[in-house]
């Protein structure tokens, strides 16, 4: 599916990532040093993303209606604000992502990791 998606979205001016969140718990701990319990639904996976702005899912239901899941709302998305979500990912994951994004989109407002919260692990493996 990842390869098929890469081909399907190749002409877009932005990268589209397709990931199987149901398998994250199998490799996450080895890569980031933090255990990840298996997700029981897509929304549970979205809730654990390292950045609240990325906690966003959109799907088309069987009846053709769009369903948007945005547990932190959409104001940061439209306001170009990047906010940490220290539920699962270590600080290094957030800082690595935001460093890359700042180069691409210098107009982003990137909020600092809240010290004393979230996983203490800081190696990105």
Buried (B, 14 or more C-beta within 10 A) or exposed (E): EEEEEEEEEEEEEEEEEEEEBEEBBEEBEEEBBBEBEEBEEEEEBBBBBBBBBBBBBEEEEEEEEEEEEBEBEEEBBEEEBBBBBBBBBBBBBBBBBBEEBEEEEEEBEBBEBEEEEBBEBEEBE
